[in-house]
Amino acid sequence: MNYDIVIGLEIHSELKTSSKIFCGCKNEFGGEPNTRCCPVCLGMPGTLPALNKRVLEYAIKAGLAMNCRIAGFSKFDRKNYFYPDMPKAYQVTQHSLPICYDGYVDIDVGYETKRIGIERIHIEEDAGKLIHSSTGQGSLIDYNRSGVPLIEIVTKPDLNSPEEAKILLETIKTILEYTEVSDCKMQEGSLRADVNLSLRPIGSNTPGVRTEMKNLNSFRAVQRAAQAEAERQARVLDSGQKVYKETRRWDDHKGESLPMRDKEEVMDYRCFPEPDLPPVYVDEDFINEIQASIPELPGMRRERYINQYGIPKYDAGLITQNKVLADIFEKASEVCGNPKLVSNWIMTEIMKRMNEEGEGILHSYLNGDNFGQILLFLDKGDITHAAAIQVIDVLLETGEEPIVIVERLNLRVQRDESLVANTIKQVVNSNPQALDDYISGKKKAFGFFMGKIMAELKGRGDPSQVKEILTKELQRYL
């Protein structure tokens, strides 16, 4: 294109508190519609909200993890708009004085590190959920989500490609998971992003007209939506037309965005201070206490894995993107004593299953201890590579201990030298053509014999032992 892409994200993350932001209703996903709400979160006349202190703590924790400054004084505002899923006809948010501001997050783009500014992180309440009729005849409203605590992370327009937008969202998701302020379950809506995108002629500093795409709930959707919108705006500009400031809806199935409404300006919301909530004062002791509770974050953990365990930077980066996976790696390395073997198996067998079955396998029977036991069997030569894969599959299905699976399925490596030697002689004598090929110099015949012998031993032969005895046997015919 003849344009530079300029992207900023607004990332909404539900906080993992026990109760909602201003009342005692349970903060849990699902449940029967309209059973987890009360007069406070429904905005009934005469009710008064009270701020959940844990919400404030989690917001500050996220802000510190993203290198933000923390406001000693902040307040809440009413953002006024009417929509059926907002029962009060306004949203309690932090419009003018957010709790966190002026931060940054570093992302890895190719072989370079790029710093993305965080303009602000503010606290607000979530809306309810509209459930539209499949026939188009009406909509139902579930207010269970109304009043669920959110933080909104607003980035500066420092992103210049759809790929960077995706990487930033992945990075922030990982930070939120490590700090344990959010479960970040995108399929449940607890992490979603709005993409603000504009184009400007290459070399120009004049900003283009910005559009916004709302409520994208996957990394793929963010990247595809940003790419499609950039291409759409380029077509509009190249045809001599104007890009209009509007809010658009992304249809991931069709791979296109559709206009929803004109983009609202700040004054359209008629924000004013929330009269029912006092200002928030935060002292240095409280901030320092929260700072001390922040665990080792993914970037630091990645560098430690490279230096302490000697695994490649690429592997360390992928493993530390998921806190549960990183915890499995550390524990398995401790049990097995061979971090590089653990890393290799995570990068192949575990990630293969995650791609096929989703991250749910990390929350099933698999853990660092039993995964480490499997790889310890393999590293000691007690089971073969194929047997280790089999043990993982059975463990994911049944939850049995690795030693139980190995013994029940008789998977231990067969090292009885006389048994192996007899099997080799039998295979060689049964395949005269392959023997002739080997004698005539066709080295592929050796691989043929290895495969046949391992099959006869039901995959339980020690490959190095089989190879050694087979070599001696074949030497007799040369």
C-alpha positions in Angstrom: 0.0 0.0 0.0 0.9 3.7 -0.3 0.0 4.2 3.3 1.3 3.7 6.8 -1.0 1.8 9.1 -1.7 3.3 12.5 -3.4 1.1 15.1 -4.3 1.5 18.7 -6.1 -1.2 20.9 -8.6 -0.8 23.6 -8.5 -4.1 25.6 -11.2 -5.0 28.0 -10.4 -7.6 30.6 -12.8 -8.9 33.2 -11.1 -9.2 36.6 -11.0 -12.5 38.5 -12.6 -11.4 41.7 -15.1 -13.4 43.7 -17.8 -10.8 43.6 -18.8 -7.9 41.3 -17.4 -4.4 41.4 -20.1 -2.6 43.4 -22.1 -5.4 45.1 -21.8 -8.8 46.6 -23.2 -10.8 43.6 -21.0 -13.7 42.5 -18.6 -12.9 39.7 -18.8 -16.2 37.8 -19.3 -17.1 34.1 -22.6 -18.7 33.1 -25.5 -19.6 35.4 -29.2 -19.4 34.7 -30.0 -16.0 33.2 -30.7 -13.2 35.6 -29.9 -15.2 38.7 -26.6 -13.5 39.6 -27.8 -9.9 39.9 -29.3 -7.7 42.6 -30.9 -4.2 43.0 -27.4 -2.7 43.1 -26.1 -4.1 39.8 -29.5 -3.6 38.2 -29.4 0.1 39.2 -32.7 0.1 41.2 -33.7 3.4 42.7 -32.3 4.0 46.2 -29.4 1.6 46.0 -25.8 2.7 46.6 -22.7 1.0 45.2 -19.6 0.2 47.3 -16.2 -0.3 45.5 -14.7 -3.8 45.8 -11.2 -3.2 47.2 -9.9 -6.3 45.3 -10.9 -4.7 42.0 -8.7 -1.7 42.9 -5.8 -4.0 43.9 -6.0 -6.0 40.7 -6.1 -2.9 38.5 -3.0 -1.5 40.2 -1.3 -4.9 39.9 -2.0 -5.0 36.1 -0.8 -1.4 35.8 2.5 -2.0 37.6 3.1 -5.1 35.5 2.7 -2.9 32.4 5.1 -0.2 33.8 2.4 2.3 34.5 2.4 5.2 36.9 -0.3 4.8 39.6 -2.5 7.7 40.4 -2.6 8.6 44.1 -6.0 10.2 43.5 -8.6 8.9 41.0 -12.3 9.0 40.7 -15.3 7.4 39.0 -17.6 9.0 36.4 -20.9 8.2 34.8 -20.8 7.6 31.1 -24.3 8.2 29.9 -25.8 6.2 27.1 -28.9 4.0 26.7 -28.6 0.5 25.5 -30.9 -2.4 26.7 -28.0 -4.4 28.3 -27.1 -1.4 30.5 -29.9 -1.3 33.1 -28.9 2.0 34.7 -28.7 3.8 31.3 -25.1 4.8 32.3 -21.9 3.0 32.9 -19.7 3.7 35.9 -16.1 4.2 34.6 -13.1 6.4 35.1 -13.3 9.0 32.4 -11.0 11.8 33.5 -8.8 10.4 36.2 -7.8 6.8 35.6 -6.0 4.7 38.2 -3.1 3.8 35.9 -1.4 5.9 33.2 1.7 6.4 31.1 3.0 2.8 30.9 4.5 0.6 28.2 4.7 -3.0 27.1 7.6 -4.4 25.0 6.8 -6.8 22.2 9.0 -9.0 20.1 8.4 -8.4 16.4 10.7 -10.7 14.3 14.2 -10.2 15.7 13.4 -6.8 17.2 11.8 -5.5 20.4 9.3 -2.7 20.0 7.9 -0.6 22.9 4.2 0.1 22.8 2.9 2.9 25.0 0.0 2.3 27.4 -1.9 5.5 27.6 -4.2 4.5 30.5 -5.8 1.6 32.4 -9.1 2.4 34.0 -11.7 0.5 36.0 -15.3 0.2 34.9 -18.3 -2.1 35.1 -19.4 -4.6 32.4 -22.8 -4.5 30.8 -25.3 -7.3 30.5 -25.6 -9.6 27.5 -28.1 -9.5 24.7 -29.3 -12.8 23.3 -30.8 -12.3 19.8 -33.5 -14.5 18.5 -32.4 -16.7 15.6 -35.6 -15.7 13.8 -34.9 -12.0 14.2 -38.1 -11.4 16.0 -36.6 -10.1 19.2 -33.9 -10.2 21.9 -33.6 -11.4 25.4 -31.4 -9.8 28.1 -29.2 -11.6 30.7 -28.0 -9.2 33.4 -25.7 -11.8 35.1 -22.7 -10.0 33.6 -23.9 -6.6 34.5 -21.6 -5.1 37.2 -18.7 -7.6 36.5 -15.4 -5.6 37.1 -13.4 -4.7 34.1 -10.2 -2.9 33.4 -9.8 -1.2 30.0 -6.2 -1.0 28.7 -5.9 1.8 26.2 -2.7 1.7 24.1 -1.1 4.6 22.2 -1.3 4.4 18.4 2.1 2.8 18.2 1.2 -0.3 16.3 2.0 -0.3 12.6 0.8 -3.7 11.3 -2.0 -6.2 12.0 0.7 -8.7 13.1 1.9 -6.2 15.8 -1.7 -5.8 17.1 -2.0 -9.6 17.4 1.4 -9.9 19.2 0.5 -7.1 21.6 -2.8 -8.7 22.6 -1.0 -12.0 23.1 1.6 -10.3 25.3 -0.9 -8.4 27.4 -3.0 -11.6 27.8 0.1 -13.4 29.1 0.9 -10.6 31.6 -2.7 -10.6 32.9 -2.5 -14.4 33.4 0.9 -14.3 35.2 -0.4 -11.6 37.6 -3.6 -13.7 38.0 -5.9 -10.7 37.8 -7.9 -12.3 35.0 -8.5 -15.7 33.6 -8.4 -14.2 30.1 -10.9 -16.8 28.7 -11.5 -15.2 25.4 -14.2 -17.8 24.5 -16.2 -16.6 27.5 -15.7 -12.9 26.7 -13.4 -12.2 29.6 -10.8 -10.7 27.3 -11.8 -8.8 24.2 -10.3 -5.9 22.1 -11.5 -3.0 20.0 -9.2 -2.1 17.1 -8.8 1.6 16.2 -7.2 1.9 12.8 -6.3 4.7 10.4 -4.1 5.2 7.3 -1.8 8.1 6.4 0.3 8.6 3.3 3.8 7.2 3.7 6.1 9.8 5.2 3.2 12.0 6.4 2.7 12.9 10.0 -0.9 14.0 9.5 -3.2 11.4 11.1 -5.9 9.7 9.0 -9.6 9.3 9.8 -9.9 6.5 12.4 -12.5 3.7 12.5 -13.2 1.3 15.4 -14.0 -2.3 15.3 -15.6 -3.6 18.5 -15.5 -6.7 20.7 -13.0 -8.9 18.9 -12.4 -12.0 21.0 -9.5 -13.9 19.4 -6.0 -13.1 18.3 -6.9 -14.3 14.8 -9.9 -12.0 14.6 -7.8 -9.0 15.7 -5.2 -9.6 13.0 -7.7 -10.4 10.2 -9.9 -7.5 11.1 -7.1 -5.1 11.1 -5.7 -6.4 7.8 -9.2 -6.2 6.1 -9.9 -2.7 7.5 -6.5 -1.4 6.3 -7.2 -2.8 2.8 -10.8 -1.4 2.8 -9.6 2.1 3.8 -6.8 2.0 1.1 -9.4 1.1 -1.6 -11.6 4.0 -0.4 -8.8 6.5 -0.4 -7.4 5.3 -3.8 -10.8 5.8 -5.3 -10.8 9.4 -4.2 -13.4 9.0 -1.6 -13.3 9.8 2.2 -13.0 7.4 5.1 -15.7 8.2 7.7 -15.2 8.1 11.4 -17.4 5.2 12.4 -17.8 2.1 14.5 -17.8 -1.1 12.5 -18.7 -4.7 13.3 -16.3 -7.5 12.2 -17.8 -10.7 10.7 -15.1 -13.3 11.1 -16.9 -15.9 9.0 -17.3 -13.5 6.1 -13.9 -11.9 6.6 -15.3 -8.4 6.3 -16.4 -5.5 8.5 -19.8 -3.8 8.3 -20.7 -0.3 9.4 -22.7 0.0 12.7 -23.0 3.6 13.6 -21.2 7.0 13.5 -18.3 7.0 16.0 -19.3 8.8 19.1 -17.3 11.8 20.4 -16.4 12.1 24.1 -19.0 14.8 24.6 -21.8 12.5 23.4 -21.5 10.5 26.6 -22.1 13.6 28.9 -19.6 12.2 31.5 -19.8 13.7 35.0 -18.4 12.6 38.4 -20.2 9.6 39.9 -22.1 11.1 42.9 -22.6 7.8 44.8 -18.9 6.9 45.0 -16.1 8.8 46.8 -12.8 9.5 45.2 -10.1 6.9 45.5 -6.9 7.7 47.4 -4.0 5.3 47.1 -0.9 5.6 49.4 2.6 4.4 48.6 2.5 1.6 51.2 -0.5 0.0 49.4 1.3 0.3 46.0 4.5 -1.1 47.4 2.6 -4.1 48.9 1.0 -4.8 45.5 4.4 -4.4 43.7 5.9 -7.0 46.0 3.2 -9.5 45.1 3.9 -9.4 41.4 5.4 -12.7 40.3 8.2 -13.2 37.7 6.7 -11.9 34.5 7.0 -13.7 31.1 9.8 -11.6 29.7 12.0 -12.2 32.8 11.0 -15.8 32.8 12.0 -16.2 29.2 15.4 -14.8 29.7 15.9 -17.1 32.8 15.0 -20.1 30.7 17.5 -19.2 28.1 20.3 -18.7 30.6 19.4 -21.3 33.2 18.2 -24.1 31.1 20.0 -23.4 27.9 16.9 -23.7 25.6 16.5 -21.7 22.4 15.0 -18.2 22.6 12.2 -19.2 20.3 11.3 -22.2 22.5 11.5 -20.1 25.7 9.3 -17.4 24.1 6.5 -19.9 23.2 6.6 -21.8 26.4 6.5 -18.6 28.6 3.5 -17.3 26.6 1.3 -19.6 28.7 1.8 -19.5 32.5 0.4 -23.0 33.0 2.7 -24.4 30.2 5.7 -22.6 31.8 4.9 -24.1 35.2 4.7 -27.6 33.6 8.0 -27.0 31.9 9.7 -26.0 35.2 8.4 -28.9 37.2 9.0 -31.5 34.5 12.6 -30.2 34.1 13.1 -30.6 37.9 11.7 -34.2 37.8 13.4 -35.3 34.6 16.7 -33.4 35.0 16.9 -32.8 31.3 15.3 -29.3 30.4 16.2 -29.5 26.7 14.4 -32.8 26.4 11.4 -31.3 28.2 11.5 -28.3 25.9 11.7 -30.4 22.8 8.7 -32.5 23.8 6.6 -29.4 24.7 7.4 -27.8 21.4 6.4 -31.0 19.5 4.0 -33.3 21.2 2.3 -31.0 23.7 1.9 -28.0 21.4 0.6 -30.4 18.7 -2.1 -31.5 21.1 -2.8 -27.9 22.1 -3.4 -27.0 18.5 -5.7 -30.0 17.9 -7.6 -30.0 21.2 -7.1 -26.5 22.7 -5.5 -25.3 25.9 -7.9 -27.4 27.9 -5.3 -30.2 28.0 -3.2 -28.1 30.3 -6.0 -28.1 32.8 -6.7 -31.8 32.5 -4.7 -34.7 34.0 -1.4 -33.5 32.5 1.0 -31.7 34.9 4.7 -31.1 35.3 5.2 -34.0 37.7 3.7 -36.8 35.6 5.0 -35.3 32.3 8.5 -35.2 33.9 8.1 -38.9 35.0 7.3 -39.9 31.4 10.4 -38.1 30.0 12.6 -39.5 32.8 11.6 -43.1 31.6 12.5 -42.0 28.1 15.7 -40.4 29.1 16.9 -43.4 31.0 16.0 -45.7 28.1 13.3 -47.5 29.9 10.7 -46.7 27.2 11.0 -45.8 23.5 10.0 -42.5 21.9 6.8 -44.2 20.5 6.0 -45.6 23.9 6.3 -42.2 25.5 3.8 -40.8 23.1 1.5 -43.6 23.9 1.8 -43.0 27.7 1.0 -39.3 27.2 -2.2 -40.1 25.2 -3.3 -42.7 27.8 -2.6 -40.3 30.6 -4.7 -37.5 29.0 -7.5 -40.0 28.7 -7.4 -41.8 32.0 -5.3 -39.8 34.4 -3.3 -42.9 35.5 0.2 -42.5 36.8 2.9 -43.0 34.1 4.4 -46.0 35.9 1.0 -47.7 36.0 0.5 -47.1 32.3 4.0 -48.4 31.4 3.5 -51.6 33.5 -0.1 -52.3 32.4 0.7 -51.9 28.7 4.0 -53.7 29.1 5.9 -50.8 27.5 9.3 -51.2 29.0 12.2 -51.6 26.6 13.0 -55.2 25.9 16.8 -55.7 26.5 17.0 -59.5 26.7 20.0 -59.9 24.4 19.3 -63.5 23.4 15.6 -62.7 22.6 16.7 -59.7 20.5 19.4 -61.7 18.7 17.0 -64.5 17.9 14.4 -62.0 16.6 17.1 -60.4 14.3 18.2 -63.7 12.9 14.5 -64.7 12.2 13.8 -61.4 10.4 17.1 -61.5 8.3 16.4 -65.1 7.3 12.8 -64.3 6.4 13.7 -61.5 4.0 16.4 -62.9 1.5 15.7 -60.1 -1.0 16.5 -57.4 1.5 19.6 -59.3 2.5 20.8 -59.5 -1.1 20.1 -55.7 -1.4 22.2 -55.0 1.7 25.1 -57.3 0.4 25.0 -55.4 -2.9 25.5 -52.1 -1.1 21.9 -50.8 -0.9 22.1 -49.2 2.6 18.3 -48.6 2.7 18.0 -52.3 3.4 19.4 -51.7 6.9 16.5 -49.4 7.7 14.1 -52.0 6.4 15.5 -54.6 8.8 15.4 -52.1 11.7 11.7 -51.4 11.0 10.8 -55.1 10.8 12.7 -56.0 13.9 11.2 -53.2 16.0 7.8 -54.3 14.8 8.5 -57.9 15.9 9.5 -56.6 19.3 6.3 -54.5 19.4 8.2 -51.3 19.6 9.9 -52.3 22.8 13.3 -52.9 21.5 16.2 -50.7 22.5 17.1 -49.1 19.1 20.8 -48.8 19.9 21.0 -52.4 21.1 19.1 -53.6 18.0 21.3 -51.6 15.7 24.5 -53.0 17.3 23.4 -56.7 17.1 21.9 -56.3 13.6 25.2 -54.8 12.4 27.1 -57.8 13.7 24.6 -60.2 12.2 24.8 -58.6 8.7 28.6 -58.5 8.8 28.5 -62.3 8.7 27.2 -62.1 5.1 29.8 -59.7 3.7 
